[in-house]
Amino acid sequence: MKTKLFAMATIGIFIFACSPKVSQPEAPKTPEAPLSPELAAGKMLYENNCGKCHKLYDAKDFTAENWTPILASMQKKAKISDEDRAKIYAYLTK
């Protein structure tokens, strides 16, 4: 009896593991509004300078207060001017 129960449980687990996975459809993404020239420049600077060394974080991953010390630290490493840092900050905190 125990052997049959074990065999049935094993078969059930095998069938469950091999069944197709059903995923939920993703909600359609709304297109982003066009960026102003200053924000577009900040985006370009962010992607070209920050993306050289590490993955790019979503701007919403951090608050405006969190971005300030992050950018101050990265400015030295990436050799970015104060003006470029301000553009990147404006883009990330838009």
C-alpha angles and dihedrals in degrees: 000000000000091000092053091047091049091048092050092048091050092049091048092052091047092051092047092049092050096046117111115265115239114213127198114247113252118246112252112262117237114232115253119248114253113269124240115248091258093050091045089053090049091050091050092049091047094050096042099042105030096037092060093074108024144004116290114251122220110256089235092058089084136032123241089259091053093050094056098071092035092056092042090055095043093045091071094046095047094039093233122166122240089251092053091046089054091052092049090047091050090051094047094047099040 
